[in-house]
Amino acid sequence: MADPTSVTPEDEPQRWAERIRAAAAQGQRLRVQGGRTKAFLRTDDSAHATLDTRTWTGIVAHEPTELVVTARAGTPLAELEAALAQHGQYLPFEPPHFGAGATVGGMVAAGLAGPARAAVGGVRDYVLGARLLNGRGQHLTFGGQVMKNVAGYDVSRALAGSRGALGVITEVSLKVLPLPAGEATLRLRLDQASALQRLAHWRGQPLPLNASVWFDDGTGGALWVRLRGAAAAVRAASVRLLADADGEVLPTAAAQTLWPAVREQTLPFFTTPPTPRHDLWRLSLPATTPALHESLPTLVEWLGALRWVWASLEQAETVRAQAAQAGGHAWLWRAAPERTEPLARHSAPPAAMLALQQRVRHAFDPHGVFDTAFWEV
């Protein structure tokens, strides 16, 4: 193995490959990590050797006219977003950072998207290509830098949400979009049931809906809706929605504070649990699902498809069962401080899906080198 003191940054993937091959030979597990801003999602924090991607940084290529950017895995996410903003471009899926150390590789591996997810798609919808070190230490290339570049399996998109279980993402190419010409945020005075009904109606209309969030702000509940698109379309839609519900246009400064707080979960709803005996659940449901937990503190995103619910320890299985009955699934996002018995973050997938996941993992990592704590929670 090369002497780390003599390795230049350009040699990082080669050095990582050597570490992976050594770990495979020694039966060692490696934990891939970037800025650790999403480490709170782990349930298993047992000691593994870590492979830190933050030494492999830089924007490799950016073609503003082609709406494509390629960056190394350790590149700070804030740095990438700032570079795009200089050209009037952005990542439409609004990935959460959850801290100043968020990296591009961590963004893809976590696969998390922000408020606009239901309207524009998720991380995997914008991944054009990627480079990956697998469990054999092979540096593989998938996809490319154009949308129509699919030959065989679209592995690059499968890496979105893989959480480090398939290998080390070293580089990723992403589709980006121009910043919208028009934008407005409306605050509408509606309770949860009424908000879901209005969203269901508006989703079927030709409206430039981009994001929504409902929660009780102390007034009995309000729905915030963000419109994005052509300036004329946004103005017309604002008039239309305000005719359907009592509300007003939010000042620009207030809107610029609201949506990052939703994305980064810094709203009081997220930061102040009802009691130390309450878990925070993330429920992915069909958008048409009516209000399930009106007696529990709830925040609704993604035009109705994402529900955040605070539930007591005793209500955990009820929340999970109701999500399944509605055709969705529940994720234990943040366990209560007073929870003493471990609880699986996810329900077990169907046997066929579990078998497929295991085959995919074995194909990428036959020696079990990579930590699967994220994958299995």
matplotlib code that plots the C-alpha trace (Angstrom):
import matplotlib.pyplot as plt

x = [0.0, 1.3, 2.6, -0.2, 2.2, 3.4, -0.1, -1.4, -5.1, -5.2, -4.3, -7.2, -9.3, -6.3, -5.5, -9.1, -9.1, -6.1, -7.8, -10.9, -8.9, -7.0, -10.2, -11.7, -8.6, -8.7, -12.5, -12.7, -15.7, -15.4, -17.8, -17.9, -18.5, -18.4, -19.4, -21.5, -24.4, -26.8, -25.1, -28.1, -30.0, -27.8, -28.9, -25.7, -22.7, -20.4, -16.7, -15.8, -12.8, -13.9, -13.1, -13.5, -14.4, -13.8, -10.2, -11.5, -13.1, -13.6, -16.0, -14.6, -16.7, -19.6, -21.3, -23.9, -25.4, -25.8, -27.2, -24.7, -22.2, -19.7, -18.2, -16.1, -17.8, -16.1, -17.1, -19.0, -22.6, -22.8, -19.8, -21.5, -24.8, -22.9, -21.1, -24.4, -26.0, -23.3, -24.8, -28.4, -28.8, -29.7, -30.5, -34.3, -34.7, -33.4, -31.3, -31.2, -27.7, -28.4, -25.2, -22.3, -20.3, -22.7, -21.0, -22.1, -21.4, -23.4, -26.2, -26.4, -25.8, -28.6, -31.0, -33.0, -34.9, -36.5, -39.8, -40.1, -39.7, -43.3, -43.2, -39.7, -38.5, -35.8, -32.1, -32.0, -34.0, -31.0, -28.1, -26.7, -23.6, -21.3, -18.0, -17.9, -15.3, -16.9, -16.1, -13.4, -11.6, -12.5, -13.1, -16.3, -18.0, -21.7, -23.9, -22.5, -23.2, -26.3, -29.9, -30.1, -27.1, -28.6, -27.1, -28.1, -28.9, -29.1, -26.7, -25.8, -29.3, -29.5, -26.7, -29.1, -30.2, -27.8, -26.3, -22.8, -23.8, -22.7, -19.4, -17.6, -19.1, -16.1, -17.7, -21.2, -22.6, -25.9, -28.5, -29.3, -31.9, -32.1, -33.6, -37.3, -38.4, -41.4, -42.0, -44.6, -45.5, -49.0, -50.2, -53.7, -55.7, -56.8, -57.0, -55.2, -58.2, -59.2, -55.6, -55.3, -58.6, -57.5, -54.2, -55.9, -58.1, -55.2, -52.9, -55.3, -55.2, -52.6, -51.0, -47.3, -47.3, -43.7, -43.9, -46.3, -46.1, -48.9, -48.5, -50.2, -48.4, -50.5, -53.5, -55.2, -53.2, -52.0, -51.0, -48.1, -47.9, -44.9, -45.6, -42.7, -42.5, -43.2, -43.9, -47.3, -48.3, -47.3, -49.3, -52.4, -52.1, -51.8, -55.1, -56.7, -55.6, -56.5, -60.0, -60.3, -59.0, -58.6, -55.0, -52.3, -49.0, -46.1, -43.5, -40.4, -38.1, -40.4, -40.6, -36.8, -36.7, -39.6, -38.5, -34.9, -36.2, -38.6, -35.7, -33.2, -35.8, -35.1, -38.8, -40.0, -42.1, -38.9, -36.7, -39.2, -40.7, -43.9, -42.2, -39.0, -41.2, -42.1, -40.6, -40.6, -42.0, -41.6, -44.6, -44.5, -48.1, -50.3, -51.0, -54.7, -54.5, -56.8, -55.5, -54.5, -53.3, -55.2, -54.7, -50.9, -48.6, -48.2, -46.5, -47.5, -45.2, -44.9, -48.4, -49.8, -47.4, -45.1, -46.3, -44.2, -45.8, -44.7, -46.0, -45.5, -43.5, -46.8, -48.2, -45.3, -46.8, -50.1, -48.4, -46.6, -49.7, -51.8, -49.1, -49.1, -52.9, -52.9, -50.5, -47.4, -44.6, -43.2, -39.7, -38.6, -36.7, -35.7, -36.1, -37.3, -34.6, -36.5, -36.7, -34.8, -35.8, -34.5, -37.1, -36.4, -36.5, -38.2, -40.6, -39.1, -39.5, -41.4, -39.3, -38.8, -37.6, -35.3, -33.8, -33.2, -31.5, -29.2, -28.3, -27.5, -25.4, -23.5, -22.8, -21.2, -19.7, -19.1, -16.8, -19.1, -16.6, -19.1, -21.1, -24.8, -26.1, -27.9, -29.2, -30.7, -32.2]
y = [0.0, 3.5, 5.7, 8.1, 10.9, 10.7, 10.5, 13.5, 14.3, 13.1, 9.6, 9.3, 6.8, 4.6, 4.8, 4.0, 1.0, -0.4, 0.0, -1.7, -4.7, -4.9, -4.8, -7.6, -9.7, -9.1, -9.5, -5.9, -3.6, -0.1, 2.8, 5.4, 8.9, 12.5, 15.3, 13.1, 15.5, 12.5, 10.2, 10.6, 8.2, 5.3, 2.8, 0.8, 3.0, 0.1, 0.7, 0.3, 1.7, 4.8, 5.9, 9.7, 11.2, 14.8, 14.7, 14.2, 17.5, 19.8, 20.5, 18.5, 20.0, 22.4, 23.1, 25.8, 25.6, 21.9, 22.0, 19.4, 19.5, 16.9, 17.0, 14.7, 13.1, 15.1, 18.4, 20.5, 20.7, 24.4, 24.9, 23.2, 25.1, 28.4, 27.6, 26.8, 30.0, 32.1, 30.8, 31.2, 27.4, 25.2, 21.6, 21.5, 18.6, 20.8, 18.3, 18.9, 19.6, 19.0, 20.8, 22.8, 19.6, 18.1, 16.7, 15.8, 12.1, 12.1, 13.8, 11.1, 8.2, 9.5, 10.1, 12.7, 15.5, 18.7, 20.5, 20.3, 16.5, 15.8, 18.3, 17.9, 14.4, 13.2, 12.9, 9.8, 11.7, 14.1, 11.6, 11.2, 9.3, 8.2, 6.6, 4.0, 1.9, -1.5, -4.1, -5.5, -2.2, -1.8, 1.8, 1.6, 4.2, 4.2, 6.5, 9.7, 13.4, 13.3, 12.3, 9.7, 7.6, 4.3, 1.0, -1.9, -1.3, 2.3, 1.7, 5.3, 6.2, 3.1, 4.6, 7.3, 6.2, 3.3, 4.8, 3.5, -0.1, -0.6, 1.1, 4.5, 7.1, 9.0, 11.3, 12.1, 14.0, 15.8, 17.5, 21.0, 23.6, 27.3, 29.3, 29.9, 33.2, 33.5, 32.4, 33.1, 31.6, 31.7, 31.3, 29.8, 29.4, 25.8, 22.9, 19.7, 17.9, 21.0, 21.5, 17.9, 18.3, 21.5, 20.0, 17.0, 19.3, 21.6, 18.7, 17.9, 21.5, 23.1, 25.0, 25.6, 23.9, 23.4, 22.8, 22.8, 22.5, 22.4, 22.6, 24.2, 27.6, 28.4, 29.6, 26.2, 25.3, 26.9, 25.7, 27.3, 26.7, 27.7, 28.4, 28.4, 28.8, 31.5, 34.8, 35.2, 31.6, 32.2, 35.5, 33.8, 30.8, 33.0, 34.8, 31.4, 29.8, 32.9, 32.8, 29.2, 29.7, 32.5, 33.7, 36.0, 36.2, 35.7, 38.5, 37.4, 37.6, 35.4, 32.8, 32.8, 31.9, 29.4, 26.9, 26.4, 25.9, 23.2, 21.6, 21.7, 20.8, 23.8, 24.7, 24.5, 21.5, 19.5, 20.8, 20.7, 17.2, 17.1, 15.1, 13.0, 9.9, 11.0, 9.5, 11.5, 9.4, 10.0, 8.6, 8.2, 7.9, 8.2, 11.9, 11.2, 9.7, 11.6, 12.9, 9.8, 11.3, 14.5, 14.1, 13.9, 16.8, 16.6, 18.4, 17.6, 18.1, 17.1, 18.1, 15.6, 12.7, 13.1, 13.3, 13.9, 12.7, 12.9, 9.8, 8.4, 5.2, 3.3, 4.5, 3.3, 0.2, 1.9, 4.6, 1.9, -0.2, 2.8, 3.8, 0.3, 0.1, 3.4, 1.9, 3.6, 3.0, 4.5, 5.4, 6.0, 9.2, 10.2, 7.9, 9.3, 10.0, 7.8, 4.8, 2.0, -0.8, -0.7, -0.5, -1.2, 2.0, 0.4, -2.5, -5.5, -5.4, -8.2, -11.4, -10.9, -7.4, -8.4, -11.2, -8.7, -6.2, -8.9, -10.0, -6.5, -5.9, -9.2, -8.3, -5.0, -6.1, -9.9, -9.8, -7.7, -4.8, -1.9, -1.1, -1.6, 0.2, 2.7, 0.1, -2.1, 0.4]
z = [0.0, -0.8, 2.0, 2.8, 3.5, -0.1, -1.7, -3.6, -3.7, -7.3, -6.0, -3.6, -5.5, -6.0, -2.3, -1.4, -3.8, -1.9, 1.4, 0.1, -1.2, 2.1, 4.0, 1.9, 2.5, 6.2, 6.7, 7.8, 7.4, 6.1, 6.7, 4.0, 5.3, 4.2, 6.5, 8.8, 8.6, 8.3, 10.8, 13.1, 10.9, 11.9, 14.5, 14.5, 15.5, 16.2, 15.5, 11.8, 10.0, 8.1, 4.6, 4.5, 1.1, 2.1, 0.7, -2.8, -3.8, -6.7, -9.6, -12.5, -15.2, -15.5, -18.9, -18.1, -21.6, -21.4, -17.8, -16.6, -13.7, -12.6, -9.1, -6.9, -4.0, -1.2, -2.7, -0.2, -1.3, -0.5, -2.8, -5.7, -5.1, -5.0, -8.3, -9.9, -8.6, -10.3, -13.6, -12.5, -12.0, -9.1, -8.0, -8.3, -5.8, -3.0, -1.1, 2.6, 4.1, 7.8, 8.6, 7.0, 6.2, 3.7, 0.6, -3.0, -2.5, 0.7, -1.0, -3.6, -1.2, 1.2, -1.7, 0.3, -1.4, -0.1, -0.4, -4.2, -4.4, -5.5, -8.3, -9.8, -8.8, -6.5, -6.5, -8.8, -11.4, -11.9, -11.7, -15.2, -14.4, -11.6, -10.7, -8.0, -6.2, -5.5, -2.9, -5.1, -5.3, -9.0, -10.1, -12.3, -14.5, -15.1, -17.2, -18.6, -19.0, -21.2, -20.5, -23.3, -22.4, -21.1, -22.2, -19.9, -16.3, -15.1, -12.2, -11.6, -10.5, -8.3, -6.3, -5.1, -1.7, -1.5, 1.7, 1.2, 1.0, -2.6, -2.6, -2.6, -4.9, -6.2, -8.8, -10.0, -13.0, -12.4, -14.5, -13.2, -14.2, -14.6, -11.7, -12.4, -13.8, -11.5, -7.9, -5.2, -1.9, -0.6, 3.0, 3.2, 6.4, 6.3, 8.7, 7.7, 6.2, 4.2, 3.0, 1.8, -0.1, -1.8, -2.7, -4.3, -6.3, -7.4, -8.4, -11.2, -12.5, -14.9, -12.0, -11.5, -8.1, -6.8, -3.1, -0.1, 3.6, 6.2, 9.9, 12.9, 13.5, 16.5, 14.5, 14.0, 10.9, 7.7, 4.2, 2.5, -1.3, -3.5, -7.2, -9.7, -13.4, -16.0, -14.2, -15.9, -14.9, -11.3, -11.2, -12.7, -10.3, -7.3, -8.1, -8.8, -5.4, -3.4, -4.9, -3.6, -0.1, 2.4, 2.5, 1.2, -0.7, 1.7, 1.5, -0.4, 2.7, 4.7, 1.9, 1.6, 5.3, 5.3, 2.7, 3.8, 7.3, 5.9, 4.0, 6.8, 9.5, 11.7, 12.1, 15.8, 14.7, 14.1, 16.9, 19.7, 20.4, 22.5, 25.2, 25.5, 24.9, 21.4, 18.2, 14.9, 12.0, 8.3, 6.4, 2.7, 1.5, -1.6, -1.8, -1.8, 1.7, 4.1, 7.5, 9.5, 12.8, 13.4, 17.1, 16.8, 15.9, 12.1, 9.3, 5.7, 2.7, -1.0, -1.9, 0.6, -0.1, 2.9, 6.5, 9.6, 12.8, 16.4, 18.2, 21.7, 22.3, 22.7, 19.4, 17.2, 15.9, 15.3, 13.2, 11.2, 10.6, 9.5, 7.0, 5.6, 5.4, 3.4, 0.9, 2.1, 4.6, 7.8, 8.7, 12.3, 11.6, 15.1, 18.1, 21.4, 24.0, 26.4, 24.0, 25.6, 23.3, 19.8, 17.1, 13.4, 11.5, 8.5, 8.2, 6.5, 2.7, 1.0, 0.6, -3.1, -2.7, 0.1, -2.0, -4.9, -2.5, -1.2, -4.8, -5.8, -2.7, -3.2, -6.9, -5.8, -2.5, -2.5, 0.5, 2.7, 3.0, 3.3, 6.3, 5.8, 8.9, 6.7, 4.3, 6.9, 9.3]

ax = plt.figure().add_subplot(projection="3d")
ax.plot(x, y, z, "-o")
ax.set_aspect("equal")
plt.show()
